[in-house]
Amino acid sequence: MKLRQEGEQLSKRVFGVDIGGTTVKLGLFDEEGTLRASWEIPTRTEDNGSNILPDIAAAVRAKMKEEQLGDQDVVGVGLGAPGPFGDDGTIYNAVNLGWGEFNVQQEMERLVGLKVRVGNDANVAALGEYWKGAGVGASEMLMVTLGTGVGGGIIHDGQIYNGSRGAGGEIGHIHLRDDEPEVCGCGCHGCFEQYASATGAVRVAKRMLEAEPEEPCVLRGRDFVCKDIFDAAKEGDPFAKKIAARYGEYLGKGLAISAAVLNPSMIVIGGGVSKAGLMLIELLLPAFDRYSFPGSRNVSFGLAKLGNDAGIYGAARMLLS
Amino acid sequence: MKLRQEGEQLSKRVFGVDIGGTTVKLGLFDEEGTLRASWEIPTRTEDNGSNILPDIAAAVRAKMKEEQLGDQDVVGVGLGAPGPFGDDGTIYNAVNLGWGEFNVQQEMERLVGLKVRVGNDANVAALGEYWKGAGVGASEMLMVTLGTGVGGGIIHDGQIYNGSRGAGGEIGHIHLRDDEPEVCGCGCHGCFEQYASATGAVRVAKRMLEAEPEEPCVLRGRDFVCKDIFDAAKEGDPFAKKIAARYGEYLGKGLAISAAVLNPSMIVIGGGVSKAGLMLIELLLPAFDRYSFPGSRNVSFGLAKLGNDAGIYGAARMLLS
């Protein structure tokens, strides 16, 4: 009995798990949010992803054994996954994992025998940044993730804002332009992410290069990715600077619209494109100021700090809030 | 002692107060939300509105005397006012009332000697509709108020979503068009409310009539207001129907953008324009479907039910949640 009481006075441990399409990232945290260990296992998407949760449960149990942790030493397991979740822990679909609709929270609790909390990966990453990254101290936070697509996560009152069917914060699908000929991944035309994602930046660049064929630019005549645009702009290429400014205009406009709805105190910018650095914030600010509601204009912008670890931090945090 | 205990078993009473620019509306409710009495007093905006809160406190105290209610019989007083509020009860400004920045909640508690809760009038009206109007049973609700401007209120988890500086849900200032020559009341160009408010509908109509001077229309050559457009459309005027359809396109687009951010289960439409009736929902749906993110498309639309009483209902509700 005495031993048990001493154990209870130690900080308990929490697992944070981020399920990606190829890799599952796992983290072991203490209750203060210090990452004690992190590791990865492959995501086995075969057989409709039926091995994914059992693999995670086994990995968690193995780590508990290794660290000599009993059930009473662990607060629980937080899970982020790429799909929309209902408040009861049901995922509606997750095509990347081969999953259909089922209650992930209940299934994982059954498998691992610990308390489980689940959430959409973009929302969970936002919670991670809010807890231990760029959003610390924000009262209301929006995180935008600029990668292959544009994701978003809303933190309200220290918690994930999920929306009615798990699609809260899908700001990548704000309608921005009526004249877009290409179709977005969602089936619409003219979504924010068609301009502000990494692929969107390349789309914007190619169109500008085509529209002004006489303008010299280091990007012209070669294959380039998003990073090349910002690198060229940083190196002073005048036309690349124009492209970067146009990209910033789209980004600022989409965030101004989001801010009119949400009135965040802070917007955190993450994802691959955010590696362009503070330049990105300078580029978006003129459009943000021009298109934003004055009462929602007073926003702090910051770059995400936790990188790929944001998901495991946020997943762990779900058990502690 | 026995009498007191009996009194406590009765349903307590709650006051809901909606402060407008010319009139203060007051309601006395029981805890179940039945409106037992409602009345109005003038809003005395002179002397920087310094009489408004004392007048309300006096009106509340007079009603308590009339109804033989002691302090222990009253849960408190809810107040809605036209301005942005912080979570601590501070209003940042309320030009219509002559108010600058001060803590309305604290001041009103001092004056009336009862528990007070305060909020922005559009948000409070949304809470009223959620509690006893068109939004009953919604999990996440957005209310849009189509009047002189376009207001919005977000209900999340049964509570008002306030935003970091009280500007949450200001969807009227979503940027919708880049080519708007006129300036919005907020100082920007191309805001949602420049097209979807009652004045916006007239603006849209006048532009369409001007652009197609050969098209016959009953609205042509006379002064008209928003209601006339929808009346003419209902009566079958072909060009008025075109105008109404264009209005619906703007309304549907702005709401689709809002839904991408918020993923509401229900959108309630209120304000003067909503008197056009269910036609409005038919008009907005094609654009809503075309411009909305598939994961946020499954929204129920409803017309506000409480009319001008929404504010007093929502104000009372703030004390009960």
Interface residues (C-beta under 8 A of the other chain):
Chain A: P84 D87 A138 S139 E140 G152 I154 H156 Y161 N162 G163 S164 R165 G166 A167 G168 G169 E170 I171 H173 I174 H175 C186 G187 C188 C191 K253 A256 I257 S258 A260 V261 L262 N263 P264 S265 R290 Y291 S292 F293 P294 G295 S296 N298
Chain B: P84 D87 A138 S139 E140 G152 I154 H156 Y161 N162 G163 S164 R165 G166 A167 G168 G169 E170 I171 H173 I174 H175 C186 G187 C188 C191 K253 A256 I257 S258 A260 V261 L262 N263 P264 S265 R290 Y291 S292 F293 P294 G295 S296 N298
